[in-house]
Amino acid sequence: MTASPHGPAAVHLAQLNVAKLRYPLEDPRVAPFVEALDPVNSAADGASGFVWRLTEEGEGDATAMRPLGENVIVNMSVWESRQALWDFTYRSGHLEVMRGRRDWFERHVEAHMVLWWVPAGHVPSVEEALGRLADIREHGPSPRAFTFTSFHAAAEAASPAPA
């Protein structure tokens, strides 16, 4: 994780997204997605505002991690800001890969992505991320678990919940 220039009170934006595979990763129908993993991950690693992403030890990605079942893959990363994550997601080569997602992944029937604020320097665990996903699935967006369209500023997340 890179050091934050913002001091001890700084926060970063964590994200988790999950996707249910239509076919095993070894299936030729998923080959375009698998072939895009290294270039997209390299682009993320070099993107402005990138802080950290989940990988398995000795691997360049986390596609073998299956905390939600055998056919569900996870992606988790931390960014300096909403804008940095937005720019990578929607203004880079990542967008082209997202356009093919329906060929490789099932349609989502519940929330598949969650954002939340973490203290700068904190590396979220998979369990923490899945807890945030469960929160948004059960309660909807809140300062604790939100999306790009239901965004909450870090100050809201730090505020105590109303009584």
Secondary structure, 3 states (H helix, E strand, C coil): CCCCCCCCCCEEEEEEEEEEECCCCCCHHHHHHHHHHHHHHHHHHHCCCEEEECCCCCCCCCCCCCCCCCCEEEEEEEECCHHHHHHHHHCCCHHHHHHCHHHHECCCCCCCEEEEEEECCCCCCHHHHHHHHHHHHHHCCECCEECCCCCCCHHHHHCCCCC
